[in-house]
Amino acid sequence: MVSAQWERPVVNDLLSEHVPLIAALPAAERALLWDAAQVASAPAGTTLFNEGDLGDCLLIVVEGEVEIVKAAGTPDERLLALRGPGDFIGEMSLLFPAHARSATARVRQPALLVEIGRTYFLELLHRQPALAIGILRDVVVRLRDSDNATIRDLHARNQQLAQALADLRAAQQELLQQQKVEQELQTARRIQESLLPETLPVVPGWNIAAHWEPARAVGGDFYDVVTLPEGHWGIVIGDVTDKGVPAALLMAMTRTVLRATAGGLSPATTLARANDLLLPDMPPRMFVTCQYLVLEPDTGQVTVANAGHPLPLHRSTTGVRELRVTGMPLGLLPGMTYEELTLTVAPGEQLLLVSDGIIEAHDRHGEMFGVPRLRALLAELPDDAPLEAFCAAKTRFSGPEQEQEDDVTLFRLARLEKQAI
């Protein structure tokens, strides 16, 4: 604070105007008060005293505004009250010896203050009991207001704590639910993996390989190998629309239906019967794309039927071509018929079956991996390249930061070169 030069009549008038307890004092007492008091001015932001300081004076606000705060300068700072013209500040620490300031006083608006020391203040109270009673009455009112404010603050804090506790419990329940869902998804994945062939058959003169990579914990892609009469093999690759648990359930149903209808029938007839069996129980807006091949290992003859699935790729000495065989996906319309295509896979040639997860992968610019890129990759990779090489090429194309968009499945039938005797 800065000492201020004010004329006595001016301050007397201000005190008489704003402080009724001072105005009620006899003129002689007011004169003594003026002689004992100091007048000071304080700019905004000035700390008059800090919480915990020992009180040595009483302050009377003549002009301006002073805020009384707890825990000043900390994250828990809280405004208790505002004191304006005519208000006393610091009287409690003077009434009780060795009593520390219970809060911090800080100037909010430039203030003019009258400061009265402890000794004179206590003498004044002894001489003027009415002043002491008035100050005590004011203290009681302030304490009551402070208690009410504290109660309101505690109530608000209790509500905040109750809400925080409720939020914590809700978050805990959500976490437990997420963990439960994660466990269920892991169980569903194990079940789904158990529906795929545990091992692929060892067929003399052939190399058979498969790769399955769902975009989520469970997916809609699948493949299967079925033992047929006369040493033939049925090979299925399929893709259920959508991803996740609904697709996985439909995948399991489709696999079961295809296995039940595959024995001894042509690929086209097998798909037609599977379509009619699946259609009544097909969920809305869902269907299954599928390819079914029958392999005669000894001759290398392969018969293919297709239900809306990406076309198989045939790699031969003349290059890589798509096998143009088409048909409607399973589960869309009743009474569907399907085309068949028969070819002979010569030694050193191979067939590659894929789901659309690799063809329709996009890079960060929105460009699609596409069939031409897949054909070129099949042409350049070694005969015995692992199928993971196709997935690695897709990842390089999309970028490692890109999330996998769809399930990816690849199945390869490679006829081995005959060994010279």
N, C-alpha and C positions, 0 to 999 in steps of 0.2 A: 504494500500500500504506500501511497505518497501523501505526506501531510498536505492539507489543503488550507488555504488562507480564506476564511469566511468571517464575515462580520457577525458578532454575537447576536444582534437582533434578528438577522436572517435565519441563523440556525435555530434560535429560540422559536421563531415563528414556524419553521418547518417541523420542529419537534412537537410544538403545541398542536399543529395541524394534524400530524400523522400519528402521534403517540399520546392517546388520551391519558395513560397512566402518568406520563411526565407532565402533561398539561395540568393534571390535578394537584401537582405538588405546590406547596407555598412558594411565593416568588423568591424568598431568601434561599430556599432549598434548591430551586432551579439555578440560582446564581452560583451556589457552591458546586452544583453538578457541572455547570459550564466551566468553572475553574479547574475541575478535576478531569474533565473529558478532553479527548483529542479528536479532531476532525480529520478524516483522511478520505482520499478518493482512490478508487481501484478500477482499472480498465477491465473489460470483459476477458475472461480466462484466468484471472488472478485467483490463486488459491489462498483463502483467508486463513484456514487452518486445516490440518489433515486429521483424519480418523486416527485415534490413538494418542494424539498430542495431549499434553496436560494443559488444562484451561487456566489462563491467567487474566482474561478480560471478557467483558460482555460487549457485544456489538449491537448497535441499533441502526437499522437501515433507514436512511433519510430519503435517498433517491436511488433509483435503479432496481436491480433484481439479482438475488443470490439463490443458487440452487444448493440443496442439501442432498448429498449422495452417499451411498454405501459402496464400499469396495471400489473406490474411484480408480480409474486407470487400468482396470482388469476386465476380462470378458464378462465377469459377473456384476459389473457396475449397474447400480439401480438408483433411480431418482426417488427420493423420499418426499421432498416438498420444495416449494418455491417460496422465498421470503421477499416481500416488497416493502415499500415505505411504511414505517411504523412498527415493523416486526423486530423482535429481539432474536439474537443468535448467540448461542453459547452459554445461556444462563444455567443449564443443568450442571455443567462441569464446575461452575462457581458455587452452586448451592451445596455440592457434595465434595468435601476435601479430597484431594488426590484422585478425583474422578477424571478419567481421560475423555477426550472428545469422542462421542459415539458415532460421528459421521464427519464427512469432509464438507466444508463450505467453499463454494467456488462461484465467482462472479459470472453471471450470465449476461447481464447488461450493465454498462458502466455505472458504478455505484458511488454514492456519497454515504459515508459511515461515521457514526460517533462511537468512539471506543472508550469504555469505562473500565478501569483496573479493578482487580479483585478486592483489594483492601477497601477502597472507597465504596464499592458496590455493597459489600457486606455491612459497612457502617450505615449506609443509606437505608438498607432494609431494617436495621435496628431502630433507626430514627423514624422511619415511615412504615409502620405495620400495614397500612392500607396498600402501599406499593408492593410489599411482600406478598400479601394475599392476592393481589391482582396478577402478579407474576406467577405465583403458584397455580392460580386458576388457569392462566394461559398454558402453563406447563402441563397441567392435567388434560386440557383439551388436546394439546399436541400429542401427548402420550396415547390418548384414546384414539386420535386419528391415525397415529403411527401403528398402534395395535391393529386397528381395522385394516389399514393398508397391508400390514404384514400378513394378516389372516387371508385377505384377498390374494396376496401374492402366493402364499402357501397353497391356497386352494387352486390357483392357476397352475402352479408347479405340480401339484398332485394330479391335476387333470392331464398335464403334459406327460408326467411319469406314467399315468395309467394308459394314455394313448401309446406311449413308447413301448410299454409292456405288452399292450395288445398287438402293436405292430410286430414286436419281437416274436410273440407267440405265433402270429400269422405267418411270419417269415419262416419260423421253425417248422410249422406244419407244411408250408409250401416246399421247404427243403426236404422234409421227410417224404412228401408226396413225389417230388422229383426223383429222390433216391429209389422209391418204390417203382416208379415208372422205368427208371434206368435198369433196375433189376429185372423187371418184367420184359423189357426190350432185349436184354441180354439172354434171358431164357428163350424168348421168341426167336432170337437169332440162332441159338444152339439147336432149337427145334427145326428151324428152316434149313440150317446146314445139314442136319441129319437127313433131310429129305433129298438132298443132292447125293449123287453117287459117292460113296466113301472112297472108292478107288475106281479108276477107269479100267475097262477090260484090256487084257493083253491079247491082241489079235495078231497072229503071225503075218508078217509082211506089211504091217501098218503101224504108224505112230499116231496115237490118239491122245490129245491134250485138251484141257479146258481151264478157263480162268473165270472166276466169278467175283465181282467187286461191287457190293451194294453202295448206294450213295448215302444211306442211313444205316442204322443198326440192323434193320431188316428191309428187304426190298421186294420188287415184283419180278425181277429176272430169274430165270431158272434154266437148267438143262438136265437131260436125263439120257440114260442108255438102257435099252430094253433088250433082253435076250429073246430072239425069235426062232421059230422052227427052221430046220435045215442049216443051222449054223449062221443064219443071217442076224444082223443087228439093227435095231431101231434106234434112231438118234433124234432127240427133241431139243430144240432151243426155243424159249418163249419169253414174252415180255408183257406183264400186266400193266395197264394204264395206272398212273398214280404211283406213289411210293409209300413206304412205311407199312404199318400193320395191316390196313385194308388190302393193300396189294399183296402182302405176304400170305394172307388167308386165301385170297383168290388164286394165288400161285399154287398153294398146296392142293386146293380143290381141282385145278386144271391138271396138275401132274397126276393126281389119282385117276381122273377121268381118262386121260390119254393112256396111262398104263393099262386100264381096264379094257380099252377098245383096240389097242395096238396089235394084239396077237393074231398073226396070220393074215391081216387085211392089208390092202394097198394103202400107201400114204394118203391118197385123196379120199378114200372111203373112211379111213381113220379120222381125218380132220372133219369130215362131214358129220360123222356120228358124234364126235366130241362136241361139235358146235350145237347140235340139237340137245345133247344132254346138259350142256352148260347154260343154255339160253334161259330156261325157266328160273334159275337161281342167280342169274347175273345181276349184281347191284346196278342201280341207275348210273348212267354216264361212265360205265366201266366196260372194258372188253379186253381181249387177249390177242396179241399177235404171236404167231407160232410158225415154226417150220418142222416138218417131220420127214426124215430121210430113212430109207431102208438100204443098208449096205450088204452086198454079197462079197465077202472078203476075197474069195478065190478068183473071181472074174474081174473084180474091181468095179462092177456095175453098181451105180447108185441111182435110186429113184427118189425124186424130191417133190413134195407138195408144200405149198406156202399159203399161210393165212395172214396176209397183210404184214409180214415181217420183212426187214431189210433183206435184199436179195443175197444169196450165197455167192461167194467169190471162188472162181476156179482158176488155179495157177497151173499153167502147163508150159511146155517149151516155147510156145508162141506168145506167151504173155499172161496177163490176168484179165479175166472177163467176168461179168455178172451173168448168173444163170436166170434168164427171164422166165420166171414162173410166179404167178400171182394168184390172189384169192382174197376174199373178205376176211377180216379178223373174226375170231371166235366170239360168239355171244352177242352179236349185233342183230342178225336176221335169221329166221328159220329157213330150213330147206336149202342151205347153200351147197353148191358143188365146187370142187376144187380141181385145178389143173395139175397135171403131173409132167415131170420132165425126167428122162432117163439118160444118163451118160456113163461112160466108162472112164474111170480115173486110172490113167496109166502109171506105171512105176515112175517115181520121181515127181509126180504131180500131187496136188493137194487141194482140199476144199477148206475154206474158212467161213464159218458162220459167226455172225456178230449180232449184238443188240444195238439199238439206235443210240445207246449211251455214248459210244465212241464216235459215231458218225456225226451226231448233233452237238458235240462239245463245241463251245465257243471260246475264242480268245477275248481279251479285254476290249477289243475294237468291235466285237460282235460278229466276227467272221467265223464260219462253221468249219469244223475239221473236214467233213465231207467225204463222199465216196471216192473221188479221184485221188485224194491224198492217201486214203486207206489202200487203194489199189497200188499206188506207187510204192507204198511202204511194204506191202506184201511182196511186190516184185523184187525189191532190193534186199530184203532180210534173208539171211541164210535159211536153209531148209529146217535146221534144227534150232532156230532162234526161239527162245521161250516166249510165250504169249504175253508175258509182262512187258516185253519190248514194245508192243503196240500201246500199252497203257502209258509207258514212259514217254513215248512219242506224243501221245495225247497231252500229257502233263506239260511237256516242253512247249507244245503249241498253245495251250490255254494259259500257261504261266502257273508256277507253283502256288501263287497266292490265290488263284481262282478256286472257289469251292466246287467240288464235283457236282454236276447238275443232275445226273441220272445214273441209274445202275448200269454197269458195264459187264457184259458177258461175251466171251469168245470161245469158240469150239473149233478145233482143227482135226481134219482127217487127212493124214499124209501117207501116201503109198510109197513104201521104201523101194529103192533101186534093187534089182535082183543082183545078188552077189555072184561073181564069176566063180565057177568051180575049178 
